[in-house]
């Protein structure tokens, strides 16, 4: 509230007579002093309030400035991301040779070769050497980026497993085959001095062939476990790529990574998908498969030393393989993995039921007699089906009746050449 001068006490408004000596004291002076003191206190309080408000405004100002700076940075980042996404893609090429430090002979992904310049802004660090993949500007084809090589570029085409938990004790009925593959793959890695003492070169590769489900993949995993080697599993059909040259590049990369992770075992499953006999009458797709096969042949027995890299191949159709891949020097030993005999089936039944809750009435020998012509995979399916029947019957163990019913369900369709997978668990 605004005060005027008229509100102030006047000096002649109040007066009273003093006591004792008869002096006259002005009452208005004392009131005016009190007024001034109160007024000073009010002004000081108001000043403190204004100071607090000013400090609050300064704090809000600093917060707003920090938020502004934050949003400017975020806007700049988003703008950079937008510019990056709007930038044109680069053409992928491989360097063939370098000239004068700023010129490169490159081979583009489409096939032709070009002599192009290297961007001055590119700090290559000595990485621009023949064979390196680079990115090219779409218009000038100048080298503007270096594409780093991945340590494991073949995730879609292979499975890399550093350790295996499968041992020979888990494979039944293949004692002779285990001995042969151990001599061919395991001994050259674990005891190379044995071959040096004799003076012979160990086998470079092994071919496992036989009916489906007989344990070819299991054998390869067991060897990898015994040698403590890196196990690289490749499916033959995955090596067949859409574009020309991609399949051959996959093969080169597989063997290159195997050398880096040596000792290593390359297991090529379904070899017949990539290594079928070459024919004269071929189309474009067949010619690309043959290019991939020729690269595989060169890697298996070429000029480069493979080191501690062993090859195990598996197929169900050894009769369709190209003679060039099964010759000595590439796949030196050919091991047949047959269907298990009676003793082998009994051993396989014991292996599959070892960790299960089996009833005392189970007769493994009788089951072996009833499963003539069954593979190891069939026996595994029989045991699993018996377990499912025990679960259905709410039993606490697998009985002989469950196993007999499972044998009927699995073996009858097999005897009639019918796929029994659709009859399981019904």
Secondary structure, 3 states (H helix, E strand, C coil): CCCCHHHCCCCCCCCEECCCCCCEECHHHHHHHHHHHHHHHHHHHHHHHHHHHHHHHHHHHHHHHHHHHHHHHHHHHHHHHHHHHHCCCCEEEEEEEEECCCEEEEEECCCCEEEEEECCCCCCCCCCCCCCEEEECCCCCCEEEECCCCCCCCCCCEEEECCCCCCHHHCCCCHHHHHHHHHHHHHHHHCHHHHHHHCCCCCCEEEEECCCCCCHHHHHHHHHHHHCCEEEEEEHHHHCCCCCCHHHHHHHHHHHHHHHCCCEEEEEECHHHCCECCCCCCCHHHHHHHHHHHHHHHHHCCCCCCCCEEEEEEECCHHHECCCCCCCCCCCEEEECCCCCHHHHHHHHHHHHCCCCECCCCCHHHHHHHCCCCCHHHHHHHHHHHHHHHHHCCCCCECHHHHHHHHHHHHHHHHCCCCHHHHCCC
